[in-house]
């Protein structure tokens, strides 16, 4: 059995809460991944994507009242896989075509999240 | 409308229906009576025409036909829903009567003409005309003129003829007056019933509208409640995520279990105090002075150690959370290493709001008379939070300096132009 490792993966975190975002960053760092940027809103997320291409993105659905859906559609068009972070009730913000994406309730279970990130990047590469 | 009122209304309407029915039967009998009388008179006149063709032939014939037509009209044309039709036929009959009787009267030279016109007018007025004041006034005027004409003619007519005419016409007039009164009463009853029905309908509509309004209000309340519950769930999940993240990062920087316990408890208590204050103000926000007192106040070991000189700018609930956490880290740092760790140390916190285009809130944190400080070599979670959280979440600016005399921190965050 090999230990979980995100080595070689560049990951974008889009999350409006600084404390939660930094915890995620440390989590990913801890598994060997590389966080390209933490973005609290759509604007900063687009800037970060333009500056550094990423393998996968972690998206909070509700960014201080703003829906993350436009960014998700953009990523899908670019072929970049992503997972959603949700608080209860946030799923209602998602249009039907995005409801099949992996979703993780807050607070996040680290290992499940890392496994999902690995699966998605593996599929993307394979 | 209450239930008992509703019942009373039903009873009243029942009694009226009964009264209307009796009125209707009476009216029908009166109508039948007058028709029979008119038919009888018609038979007398027509009989006279055939039995005594030499005596007033045209007048007897015309009077006979006239009474037949009147009787048929009265029997057929009493449907109140076809008032315009009845009116046309009634006055048509009247015109024919005038022309025929006038011609016959001129040929015979007696009083029959005005008598017939008088009777025809009375019947039509009593039974067929619309029951409006103008039509009544007009009818009374015409009938009065005809009566004057009749009386002046009858006086000059041979004795026997006018006895015969008046004798045949008098019962008709009496019946007409009776039927007219009955019709008037019937109209009043129908109008009253109609008004009553309208008012019942109106009160039903009002009650219905009120019910619908109540249902809508109920739905709105339910919707608001569902929204509030979703919002609460959202906050709880976010709070749990924050707690988990704070725990992770406190643990990361902790040198010992007691170190972790103290730092973690302090952070959670600060979050809890902010939560309680916000919930007490329905999540609308806090005044900056209240927020600072709430977060820094617990670290004041005597009255002079912390002085707060802040304006009344209102801070939204989202900003309260991150600004409160930042201030908490400054306070806990001061209590551990800075001015609040000694009895002589002082912390001064002041704020002001400058508006140029957008409004910006400046908070100045200044420590003095504490132990000498220097820029720390290790940047823990607290330091990261102070310097980065406001910039990250609300586009704020934080300048933290470790000068010899004490820590200084300049915070600048955008706030909405309106303040409470």
HADDOCK unambig.tbl for C-alpha pairs under 7 A between the chains (distance, minus, plus):
assign (segid A and resid 16 and name CA) (segid B and resid 393 and name CA) 6.19 0.50 0.50
assign (segid A and resid 17 and name CA) (segid B and resid 393 and name CA) 6.61 0.50 0.50
assign (segid A and resid 18 and name CA) (segid B and resid 389 and name CA) 5.49 0.50 0.50
assign (segid A and resid 18 and name CA) (segid B and resid 392 and name CA) 6.42 0.50 0.50
assign (segid A and resid 18 and name CA) (segid B and resid 393 and name CA) 6.39 0.50 0.50
assign (segid A and resid 19 and name CA) (segid B and resid 242 and name CA) 6.29 0.50 0.50
assign (segid A and resid 19 and name CA) (segid B and resid 245 and name CA) 6.08 0.50 0.50
assign (segid A and resid 19 and name CA) (segid B and resid 246 and name CA) 6.67 0.50 0.50
assign (segid A and resid 20 and name CA) (segid B and resid 241 and name CA) 6.48 0.50 0.50
assign (segid A and resid 20 and name CA) (segid B and resid 242 and name CA) 5.66 0.50 0.50
assign (segid A and resid 20 and name CA) (segid B and resid 245 and name CA) 5.37 0.50 0.50
assign (segid A and resid 23 and name CA) (segid B and resid 245 and name CA) 5.10 0.50 0.50
assign (segid A and resid 23 and name CA) (segid B and resid 248 and name CA) 6.80 0.50 0.50
assign (segid A and resid 23 and name CA) (segid B and resid 249 and name CA) 6.63 0.50 0.50
assign (segid A and resid 40 and name CA) (segid B and resid 392 and name CA) 6.43 0.50 0.50
assign (segid A and resid 40 and name CA) (segid B and resid 393 and name CA) 6.07 0.50 0.50
assign (segid A and resid 87 and name CA) (segid B and resid 234 and name CA) 5.14 0.50 0.50
assign (segid A and resid 87 and name CA) (segid B and resid 237 and name CA) 5.30 0.50 0.50
assign (segid A and resid 87 and name CA) (segid B and resid 238 and name CA) 6.40 0.50 0.50
assign (segid A and resid 88 and name CA) (segid B and resid 233 and name CA) 5.90 0.50 0.50
assign (segid A and resid 88 and name CA) (segid B and resid 234 and name CA) 5.47 0.50 0.50
assign (segid A and resid 88 and name CA) (segid B and resid 237 and name CA) 6.77 0.50 0.50
assign (segid A and resid 89 and name CA) (segid B and resid 230 and name CA) 6.03 0.50 0.50
assign (segid A and resid 89 and name CA) (segid B and resid 234 and name CA) 6.83 0.50 0.50
assign (segid A and resid 106 and name CA) (segid B and resid 237 and name CA) 5.81 0.50 0.50
assign (segid A and resid 106 and name CA) (segid B and resid 238 and name CA) 6.69 0.50 0.50
assign (segid A and resid 106 and name CA) (segid B and resid 241 and name CA) 5.43 0.50 0.50
assign (segid A and resid 107 and name CA) (segid B and resid 237 and name CA) 6.80 0.50 0.50
assign (segid A and resid 107 and name CA) (segid B and resid 240 and name CA) 6.07 0.50 0.50
assign (segid A and resid 107 and name CA) (segid B and resid 241 and name CA) 4.21 0.50 0.50
assign (segid A and resid 107 and name CA) (segid B and resid 244 and name CA) 6.70 0.50 0.50
